[in-house]
Amino acid sequence: MSPSTAPDERPLRADARQNVEQILQVAQEVFADLGYQASIAEVARRSGLGMGTIYRHFPNKTVLVERIAIKVMQESLAEVRLALAEEPAAWHPFTRVVRHMMRLRSGQLFPVSRGRAKEPGPELAGVRTELLTALEDLVVRTQRAGALRDDVNAFDVVLMLNSIPPRLPDDENGSATADLADRHIGVLLDGLRAPGSETLAQPAPGRREIDQFFGTVHGL
């Protein structure tokens, strides 16, 4: 069974589907707060579900992490498509998508999972390809409108977004720390806007570099 394959392919009952959605949401929050080292027991505690219920749907942490990654990428793909359909000006959908993906990065929604025993499953590989294709379409459209510098590509954007620092943990008193991601994304967007004054080194990153990045940094 691949990490992205559900242990039971039969359609889930309504209560089971609700449990899966709750587990994914809580696990996403747990990994964002504590990192990938957080235990499944912590997910069970916060969700109010038993360990048996969690393991029934997600037999190990690798399966759970990959399912979260699929969920996040599916949400990002939907956001790209909505932005392209709803936004009239080329620069606006681009910044809308970049800020959406920045929030995902800022919230640490791709927990680090190095040293995986298996390659990502076909569902994750498929949605990643769809997302990268949609981002390429968005980049090309924005460039054709003259709003985005023409010497960058979608892979540049993905790698740049992953340079944004994650959300800082709360301090020892429980007070929220400053979220600097909005400041950094402003600098990033300004650097991407056409015409651009800095000559970029070649070659530009491609799909091979993106696959290497996700494999070594995120384990996905």
URBELWO-V406434 format. One record per residue. N is the residue number from 0. PHI is phi in whole degrees, -180 to 180 (NA if undefined). OMEGA is omega in radians with two decimals (999 if undefined). D_CENTER is the distance of its C-alpha to the mean C-alpha in Angstrom with 1 decimal. Layout:
BEGIN
N_PHI_OMEGA_D_CENTER, N_PHI_OMEGA_D_CENTER
END
This chain:
BEGIN
0_NA_3.12_23.3, 1_-75_-3.12_19.9, 2_-58_-3.08_17.1, 3_-97_-3.14_15.6, 4_-93_3.13_19.1, 5_-66_-3.11_20.3, 6_-64_3.14_23.5, 7_-130_-3.05_25.5, 8_-81_3.12_25.2, 9_-68_3.11_27.6, 10_-57_-3.12_26.4, 11_-82_3.00_25.7, 12_-67_-3.09_28.0, 13_-59_-3.11_26.9, 14_-69_3.11_27.0, 15_-69_3.09_25.0, 16_-62_3.12_22.3, 17_-64_3.11_22.3, 18_-63_-3.14_22.2, 19_-63_3.13_19.1, 20_-62_3.13_17.3, 21_-66_3.13_18.6, 22_-61_-3.12_17.6, 23_-63_-3.13_14.0, 24_-65_-3.12_13.9, 25_-68_3.13_16.1, 26_-62_3.10_14.4, 27_-60_3.13_11.1, 28_-69_-3.14_13.4, 29_-64_-3.14_15.5, 30_-67_3.08_12.9, 31_-66_-3.11_11.8, 32_-77_-2.92_15.6, 33_-115_-3.08_17.0, 34_86_-3.05_14.6, 35_-65_-3.13_14.5, 36_-71_3.12_18.3, 37_-58_-3.05_18.6, 38_-89_3.01_20.8, 39_-63_3.10_20.7, 40_-61_3.10_23.8, 41_-68_3.07_22.0, 42_-62_3.13_19.7, 43_-63_-3.11_23.0, 44_-62_-3.09_24.7, 45_-72_-3.11_22.3, 46_-82_-3.08_22.0, 47_77_3.13_25.8, 48_-105_3.12_25.5, 49_-77_3.11_27.4, 50_-59_-3.14_26.1, 51_-62_3.13_27.7, 52_-65_3.13_25.7, 53_-65_-3.10_22.4, 54_-70_3.08_23.6, 55_-64_-3.12_25.1, 56_-96_-3.08_21.7, 57_-133_-2.99_19.7, 58_-66_3.08_22.3, 59_-157_-3.07_20.4, 60_-67_3.14_17.4, 61_-60_3.11_15.9, 62_-63_-3.13_16.0, 63_-64_-3.13_14.5, 64_-62_-3.13_11.4, 65_-66_3.12_11.0, 66_-65_3.06_11.5, 67_-63_3.14_8.9, 68_-61_3.10_6.3, 69_-61_3.14_8.5, 70_-60_-3.12_8.6, 71_-64_-3.13_5.1, 72_-68_3.08_5.6, 73_-64_3.11_9.0, 74_-65_3.12_8.8, 75_-68_3.10_7.3, 76_-61_3.11_10.1, 77_-62_-3.14_12.5, 78_-67_3.10_12.0, 79_-61_-3.11_12.8, 80_-65_3.10_15.7, 81_-65_-3.13_17.0, 82_-62_3.13_17.0, 83_-65_-3.09_18.9, 84_-82_-2.96_21.3, 85_-100_-3.02_22.0, 86_-90_-3.08_22.1, 87_-78_-3.05_25.4, 88_-100_-3.00_24.9, 89_-64_-3.08_22.8, 90_-71_-3.09_21.6, 91_-64_3.10_20.5, 92_-63_3.13_17.9, 93_-64_-3.13_16.4, 94_-69_3.09_16.3, 95_-60_-3.13_15.0, 96_-68_-3.14_11.9, 97_-61_3.13_11.5, 98_-68_3.06_12.1, 99_-61_-3.11_9.7, 100_-71_3.05_6.7, 101_-63_3.14_8.8, 102_-63_3.09_9.1, 103_-64_3.14_5.6, 104_-66_-3.11_6.4, 105_-63_3.14_9.9, 106_-86_3.11_9.5, 107_57_-3.06_8.4, 108_-84_2.99_6.1, 109_-114_-3.12_5.7, 110_-63_-3.13_9.5, 111_-71_-3.10_11.8, 112_-142_-3.11_13.7, 113_-74_3.03_16.2, 114_74_3.12_19.3, 115_-66_3.10_18.2, 116_-84_-3.06_21.3, 117_-127_3.02_19.8, 118_-75_3.07_17.7, 119_-56_-3.12_14.7, 120_-71_-3.06_16.2, 121_-65_-3.14_17.0, 122_-67_3.10_14.8, 123_-65_3.13_11.5, 124_-61_-3.13_13.3, 125_-68_-3.12_14.3, 126_-71_3.07_11.3, 127_-63_3.11_9.7, 128_-62_3.12_13.1, 129_-62_-3.12_13.3, 130_-66_3.14_10.2, 131_-64_3.10_11.7, 132_-64_3.12_15.1, 133_-65_3.10_14.3, 134_-66_3.08_13.0, 135_-62_3.10_16.2, 136_-62_3.14_18.3, 137_-64_3.14_17.1, 138_-62_-3.13_17.9, 139_-62_3.13_21.2, 140_-61_-3.13_22.2, 141_-68_3.10_21.7, 142_-68_3.14_23.7, 143_-64_3.10_26.4, 144_-80_3.12_26.8, 145_79_-3.09_27.5, 146_-95_-3.08_24.8, 147_-116_-3.13_22.5, 148_-56_-2.96_24.1, 149_-87_-3.14_24.8, 150_-105_3.05_24.2, 151_-119_3.09_20.4, 152_-135_-3.08_18.1, 153_-63_-3.13_14.5, 154_-69_3.02_13.9, 155_-57_-3.08_15.3, 156_-63_3.14_12.9, 157_-61_-3.13_9.8, 158_-66_3.10_11.8, 159_-63_-3.13_13.1, 160_-62_3.13_10.0, 161_-76_3.03_9.4, 162_-87_3.11_13.0, 163_-67_-3.11_12.6, 164_-65_3.11_13.8, 165_-68_3.10_12.1, 166_-59_3.12_14.1, 167_-73_3.11_17.5, 168_-68_3.07_19.0, 169_-62_-3.13_21.9, 170_-76_-3.04_25.3, 171_-65_3.10_28.0, 172_-92_-3.14_29.4, 173_85_-3.14_26.3, 174_-83_-3.13_26.0, 175_-67_3.09_22.7, 176_-88_-3.12_22.2, 177_-65_3.05_21.5, 178_-97_-3.03_18.0, 179_-90_-3.04_18.3, 180_-62_-3.13_15.0, 181_-62_3.12_16.9, 182_-64_-3.09_19.6, 183_-67_-3.13_17.6, 184_-68_3.07_15.8, 185_-63_3.10_19.3, 186_-65_-3.14_20.6, 187_-62_-3.12_17.8, 188_-64_3.12_18.5, 189_-62_3.12_22.2, 190_-72_-3.13_22.0, 191_-86_-3.03_20.4, 192_-73_-3.14_23.0, 193_-69_0.13_26.0, 194_-90_-3.08_28.3, 195_79_-3.08_27.1, 196_-111_-3.11_29.8, 197_-98_3.07_28.5, 198_-79_-3.08_29.0, 199_-88_3.07_26.0, 200_-68_3.10_26.6, 201_-110_0.02_26.4, 202_-88_3.05_24.9, 203_-76_3.09_21.5, 204_-67_3.11_18.6, 205_-129_-3.10_18.2, 206_-62_3.14_16.4, 207_-61_-3.14_18.1, 208_-67_3.11_16.7, 209_-65_3.13_13.1, 210_-62_3.10_13.8, 211_-63_-3.12_15.6, 212_-62_-3.12_13.0, 213_-65_3.14_10.4, 214_-70_-3.07_13.5, 215_-85_-3.08_15.0, 216_-90_-3.09_12.5, 217_-103_-3.13_10.0, 218_69_-3.05_12.6, 219_-120_999_10.7
END
